[in-house]
Amino acid sequence: MALGNKTLNDLLDPISKQLEHDGVAESVAMPTWEFKAQRLTDGLSHDQLVDMFVDEAAKIRVIAHRCKQDDLVKCIGDIVAAGTPDSGEECSVVCADDERFASAGLEAALKRRKRVTGVHVWDEALGQANVNAAFTATYGITYASAGIAESATVVQPTNPKCGRAISLLPLVHIAVVDASTIQPTMLEVMQGLEKEEKLPSQVCFISGPSATADIELVRVEGVHGPMYVHYVIVE
């Protein structure tokens, strides 16, 4: 394989010499490891994994809330009741069309909050109107399919009842996570996805607010996603 005026061997020869090899190997055999890498999550109980998820969330600027199923609507309502972050001004909400939200009466409960001017529930039939609602909404509320304890990541599939715009366009993302779905690492989540007969069109792995940094490592949040993220962990 030619790389400009160089061949692959031109690039690999100096490396082989530094490794004191006779030359570039034609093939590489998988080494036999004498040890198994230790993971931070090994040996932890599920309760400890949930605690780790909460602790790691704080490190990535996520506000974590823990509640019982019966208190879910109140917990979300209390977050939204603060209005627009920093200013406290009136706000609007877009949320997934999730049967767990519907059975809990989330839409009606949010509409009763004083600072909430409107609640839009994702409706596939409305097409672009859903994206428009997400673009102007202050809060986007989704129900994650899983959480990852090691990195405080939520796993958010895209489907006809929960478009990706809900978690990407609003200023604030509220992700609800069932504590029972929290897995130790990405490996367990990916193994679960491999067993699915039909995968969603997209699966977002969300670890805190959108952030980036320039060459001087100046952190800027909200560049390509929400500036604020809340995890509501249902135990």
C-alpha positions in Angstrom: 0.0 0.0 0.0 1.5 3.3 -1.1 1.1 6.4 1.2 2.2 9.3 -0.9 5.8 8.6 -1.8 6.1 6.1 1.1 5.1 2.5 1.3 3.7 0.8 4.4 7.0 -0.9 5.0 8.8 2.5 4.9 6.7 3.5 7.9 6.9 0.2 9.8 10.6 -0.6 9.4 11.8 2.1 11.9 9.3 0.8 14.4 10.4 -2.8 14.0 14.0 -1.7 14.5 13.1 0.1 17.7 11.3 -3.0 18.9 14.5 -5.0 18.0 12.6 -7.1 15.4 14.4 -8.6 12.4 11.9 -7.0 10.1 8.3 -6.2 9.5 6.2 -9.3 10.3 4.0 -10.6 7.5 1.3 -11.5 10.0 0.7 -11.0 13.7 -0.6 -13.6 16.1 -2.9 -12.8 19.0 -0.8 -12.9 22.2 -1.8 -15.2 25.0 -2.4 -13.0 28.1 -1.4 -14.2 31.5 -3.7 -11.8 33.3 -7.1 -10.4 33.1 -7.5 -6.6 33.2 -9.2 -5.5 36.4 -12.2 -3.2 35.9 -13.4 -0.6 38.5 -16.9 -2.2 38.4 -15.8 -5.7 39.1 -17.2 -7.2 42.3 -19.6 -4.4 42.9 -23.2 -5.1 43.8 -26.0 -3.5 41.7 -26.7 -1.0 44.5 -23.0 0.0 44.4 -23.2 0.3 40.6 -26.1 2.8 41.0 -24.1 4.7 43.5 -21.1 4.8 41.1 -23.4 6.1 38.3 -24.5 8.9 40.6 -21.0 9.8 41.7 -19.6 9.7 38.1 -22.5 11.9 37.0 -21.4 14.7 39.4 -17.9 14.6 37.8 -19.3 15.4 34.3 -21.6 18.2 35.5 -24.8 16.2 35.5 -27.3 16.8 38.3 -28.6 13.4 39.5 -31.9 12.9 41.2 -33.0 9.7 42.8 -36.7 8.9 43.3 -39.3 6.2 43.6 -41.6 5.4 40.8 -44.5 7.1 42.5 -42.5 10.3 42.8 -41.2 10.5 39.2 -43.7 13.1 38.0 -43.1 15.3 41.0 -39.3 15.0 40.6 -39.4 16.0 36.9 -42.0 18.8 37.7 -39.7 20.3 40.3 -36.9 20.5 37.9 -39.0 22.2 35.2 -40.7 24.4 37.7 -37.4 26.4 38.1 -38.0 27.7 34.6 -35.2 28.6 32.3 -31.8 28.0 34.0 -30.1 31.0 35.4 -32.9 33.4 34.5 -36.0 31.6 35.9 -38.1 32.8 33.0 -41.0 30.9 31.5 -40.1 27.7 29.7 -41.6 25.1 27.3 -41.2 21.3 27.3 -40.9 18.6 24.6 -41.0 15.0 25.7 -41.0 11.5 24.3 -44.3 9.7 23.6 -43.5 7.1 26.3 -46.3 5.0 27.8 -44.6 5.3 31.2 -44.9 9.1 31.0 -48.5 8.8 29.8 -49.6 6.4 32.6 -48.0 8.7 35.2 -49.8 11.7 33.8 -46.6 13.7 33.1 -48.0 16.0 30.4 -50.9 17.2 32.5 -48.7 17.6 35.6 -46.2 19.7 33.7 -48.9 22.0 32.3 -50.0 22.8 35.8 -46.6 24.2 36.6 -46.7 28.0 36.6 -43.6 28.7 34.6 -44.5 26.1 31.9 -46.0 27.8 28.8 -46.4 24.6 26.8 -45.8 20.8 26.6 -45.3 19.1 23.3 -45.4 15.3 23.2 -43.6 13.8 20.2 -46.0 12.6 17.5 -44.6 10.8 14.5 -47.5 12.0 12.4 -46.6 15.6 12.9 -43.2 15.3 11.2 -41.1 18.5 11.2 -43.4 20.1 13.7 -41.8 17.9 16.4 -38.3 19.1 15.5 -39.6 22.7 15.5 -41.0 22.2 19.0 -37.7 20.7 20.2 -35.8 23.6 18.7 -37.8 26.2 20.8 -38.2 24.0 23.9 -36.2 24.7 27.1 -36.5 21.2 28.4 -36.4 17.9 26.5 -37.5 14.8 28.5 -36.6 11.2 27.4 -36.7 7.8 29.0 -33.2 6.1 28.5 -33.0 2.4 27.8 -30.0 2.0 30.1 -27.2 3.6 32.1 -23.5 2.9 32.3 -22.1 3.1 35.8 -18.4 3.4 34.8 -18.9 6.7 32.9 -22.4 7.9 34.0 -23.5 7.5 30.4 -27.2 7.1 29.4 -28.2 5.0 26.4 -30.8 6.8 24.4 -32.3 5.0 21.3 -34.1 6.9 18.6 -37.5 5.6 17.6 -40.7 6.9 16.1 -41.9 7.9 19.6 -38.7 9.5 20.7 -36.8 11.5 18.0 -33.2 12.4 18.6 -34.1 16.1 18.6 -35.6 15.8 22.1 -32.2 15.2 23.7 -30.1 17.4 21.3 -32.0 20.6 20.7 -33.4 21.9 24.0 -31.3 23.9 26.4 -31.8 21.2 29.1 -32.0 17.4 28.8 -33.8 15.4 31.5 -33.0 11.7 31.0 -35.0 9.2 33.1 -33.2 6.0 33.9 -34.6 2.9 35.6 -32.0 1.9 38.2 -32.5 -1.7 37.2 -31.1 -1.0 33.7 -27.8 0.4 34.9 -24.9 -1.7 33.6 -21.3 -1.8 34.7 -19.6 -0.8 31.5 -20.2 -0.2 27.8 -19.4 -3.9 27.1 -22.6 -5.1 28.8 -24.7 -2.6 26.9 -23.2 -3.5 23.6 -23.7 -7.2 24.3 -27.3 -6.5 25.0 -27.7 -4.6 21.7 -26.2 -7.5 19.8 -29.1 -9.7 21.0 -31.7 -7.3 19.6 -33.5 -8.6 16.5 -34.0 -5.1 15.2 -31.8 -2.2 16.1 -33.1 1.4 16.2 -31.9 3.8 13.5 -29.6 5.5 16.0 -28.5 4.9 19.6 -27.0 8.0 21.4 -24.6 7.5 24.2 -24.9 10.6 26.3 -22.4 11.6 29.0 -23.3 14.9 30.4 -23.8 18.3 28.7 -22.5 19.0 25.2 -18.9 20.3 25.5 -15.9 21.0 23.5 -12.5 22.7 24.0 -10.1 24.6 21.7 -6.4 24.1 21.4 -5.9 26.1 24.6 -8.3 23.7 26.4 -11.0 26.4 27.0 -14.1 24.4 27.7 -17.3 25.6 26.0 -20.6 23.9 26.8 -23.8 23.7 24.6 -22.0 23.8 21.2 -23.8 20.9 19.7 -26.3 19.8 22.3 -27.8 20.8 25.7 -25.9 23.0 28.2 -27.6 21.3 31.2 -28.3 17.7 31.9 -30.4 16.0 34.6 -30.5 12.3 35.3 -33.7 11.1 37.1 -32.9 7.7 38.5 -36.0 5.7 39.3 -35.4 3.1 42.1 
